[in-house]
């Protein structure tokens, strides 16, 4: 169990280190992809280790194995959004604001471009009677909601919890087939 707890510390430290290393030199998309893959790797390691520990106690009962593995995995899945919050709304909050401003500018450029606006109207005829300024304002308010801490961290919590439950269920299901006698 001590090795497992060590992963709970190493994972966020590795993620913070990687994010700090890439700050200013990686694109937003690259940084996000690498961060997701690193967190997924640690979540998978923790789920496998927790399933192994649960398998020692409950060799024949899937639900008890999954319950034990899921608890441990979900704890890490809740640490990830906490780390995200510290990073994006604490240390690198300016990067998040810059990303939001970039998205707002992209929306404005796309809607003000006549060709893009014609395509938008063709795919969404209900926008035909709307003013461009109203559409831009609505899209920018949607972007503001997406980048708000409650939505962003809430969706991260939901996504990582769901992923943690699925990964731990898969491991709890296949572990006896791998290590069974």
C-alpha positions in Angstrom: 0.0 0.0 0.0 2.9 2.4 0.6 4.0 2.1 -3.0 0.5 2.9 -4.0 0.5 6.0 -1.9 3.8 7.0 -3.4 2.0 7.1 -6.8 -0.5 9.6 -5.3 2.4 12.0 -4.8 4.5 11.2 -7.8 1.6 11.6 -10.3 0.8 15.2 -9.4 4.4 16.2 -9.0 5.3 14.7 -12.4 2.3 16.5 -13.9 3.2 19.9 -12.3 6.8 19.4 -13.4 5.8 18.6 -17.0 3.4 21.5 -17.2 6.0 23.9 -15.8 8.6 22.6 -18.3 6.2 23.2 -21.2 4.9 26.5 -20.0 5.5 29.1 -22.7 7.1 26.6 -25.1 4.3 24.1 -25.9 1.0 24.9 -27.5 -2.1 24.6 -25.4 -3.2 21.5 -27.3 0.2 19.8 -26.8 0.3 20.6 -23.2 -3.2 19.3 -22.7 -2.6 16.0 -24.6 0.6 15.3 -22.7 -1.0 16.1 -19.3 -4.0 13.9 -20.1 -1.8 11.0 -21.1 0.4 11.3 -18.1 -2.6 11.4 -15.7 -4.1 8.5 -17.5 -0.9 6.5 -17.1 -0.8 7.2 -13.4 -4.6 6.5 -13.1 -4.0 3.1 -14.9 -1.1 2.2 -12.6 -3.1 3.0 -9.5 -6.1 1.1 -10.7 -3.9 -1.9 -11.5 -2.1 -1.8 -8.2 -5.4 -1.3 -6.3 -7.0 -4.2 -8.2 -4.0 -6.4 -7.3 -4.5 -5.5 -3.6 -8.2 -6.2 -3.8 -7.6 -9.5 -5.6 -5.5 -10.7 -2.7 -8.5 -10.2 -0.4 -11.4 -11.1 -2.7 -10.3 -13.6 -5.4 -13.8 -14.8 -6.4 -16.1 -11.8 -6.1 -15.9 -9.2 -8.8 -18.0 -6.6 -7.0 -15.7 -6.6 -3.9 -12.6 -6.4 -6.1 -14.1 -3.5 -8.1 -15.3 -1.7 -4.9 -11.8 -1.9 -3.4 -10.0 -0.9 -6.6 -12.6 1.9 -7.4 -12.2 3.5 -4.0 -8.5 3.9 -4.4 -8.7 4.9 -8.0 -11.4 7.5 -7.3 -9.2 9.1 -4.7 -6.6 9.8 -7.3 -9.3 10.8 -9.8 -10.3 13.5 -7.4 -6.7 14.6 -6.9 -6.3 15.4 -10.6 -9.0 18.1 -10.7 -7.5 19.6 -7.5 -4.2 19.8 -9.3 -5.8 21.3 -12.4 -7.4 23.9 -10.2 -4.2 24.8 -8.6 -2.4 25.1 -11.9 -5.0 26.8 -14.1 -6.6 29.1 -11.5 -3.5 29.6 -9.4 -0.1 29.4 -10.9 -0.8 29.6 -14.6 -4.1 31.6 -14.5 -2.8 34.1 -17.1 -2.4 31.2 -19.6 -6.0 30.2 -19.1 -7.1 33.9 -19.6 -5.0 34.1 -22.7 -6.6 30.9 -24.1 -10.1 32.3 -23.4 -9.2 35.6 -25.1 -7.8 33.7 -28.1 -11.1 31.7 -28.4 -13.1 34.9 -28.1 -11.1 36.4 -31.0 -11.5 33.3 -33.1 -15.2 33.4 -32.7 -15.4 37.1 -33.7 -13.1 36.5 -36.7 -15.1 33.5 -37.9 -18.5 35.2 -37.6 -17.3 38.5 -39.1 -15.9 36.7 -42.1 -18.6 36.7 -44.8 -17.8 33.3 -46.2 -17.7 31.6 -42.8 -20.9 33.4 -41.8 -22.7 32.2 -45.0 -21.6 28.6 -44.1 -22.9 29.1 -40.5 -26.3 30.3 -41.8 -26.5 27.4 -44.3 -26.0 24.9 -41.5 -28.1 26.8 -38.9 -30.9 28.6 -40.7 -32.4 29.7 -37.4 -29.5 32.2 -37.1 -30.6 34.0 -40.4 -32.5 36.6 -38.5 -29.9 37.1 -35.8 -27.4 40.0 -35.8 -23.8 39.1 -36.0 -23.1 41.0 -32.8 -25.7 38.9 -30.9 -24.3 35.6 -32.2 -20.8 36.7 -31.2 -22.0 37.8 -27.7 -23.8 34.4 -27.2 -20.7 32.4 -28.3 -18.4 34.4 -26.1 -20.7 33.9 -23.1 -20.5 30.1 -23.9 -16.8 30.3 -23.9 -16.8 32.2 -20.6 -18.9 29.4 -19.1 -16.6 26.8 -20.4 -13.5 28.5 -18.9 -15.3 29.2 -15.6 -13.7 27.3 -12.6 -17.0 25.6 -11.6 -17.6 24.2 -15.1 -14.0 23.4 -15.9 -13.2 21.7 -12.7 -16.6 20.0 -12.5 -16.3 18.5 -15.9 -12.7 17.4 -15.1 -13.9 15.8 -11.9 -16.7 14.0 -13.7 -14.5 12.8 -16.6 -11.7 11.6 -14.4 -14.1 9.9 -12.0 -15.8 8.1 -14.8 -12.5 7.1 -16.4 -11.3 5.8 -13.0 -14.5 3.7 -12.5 -14.2 2.2 -16.0 -10.5 1.4 -15.7 -10.9 -0.1 -12.3 -13.8 -2.2 -13.4 -11.9 -3.5 -16.4 -9.0 -4.4 -14.2 -11.2 -6.0 -11.6 -12.9 -8.1 -14.3 -9.7 -9.3 -16.1 -7.3 -9.6 -13.1 -8.4 -13.2 -12.2 -7.9 -14.3 -15.8 -4.4 -12.8 -15.7 -3.2 -13.9 -12.3 -5.7 -16.7 -11.5 -4.5 -20.3 -10.9 
